[in-house]
Amino acid sequence: MAGCAIAQPFILNAFTKLASNWFPQNEEALASGLLTMSMFVGFTIVMFATDFILAHYRDMGALKQGMDAILYIYGILALLSMVMFILFF
């Protein structure tokens, strides 16, 4: 929990830092807004994907396997996202 609290300012401030470094001053607000919106679009996708994955496993009666699948899928996607962020940012 403390790790999440420490990382939160870095994650939330990354949008404005990226916008100020990569975009001209007259486009910074638009870039920052689109980057912030992408965070909420990602949350929405994750919520729907979780329901879809669990619905597939509920039919098979193996909810624990569904939770394991979700953790593996989201863990791999988070790892790939981190690597891409480190390479391109």
Secondary structure as UniProt FT lines:
FT   HELIX           2..22
FT   HELIX           25..27
FT   HELIX           28..60
FT   HELIX           63..88
//
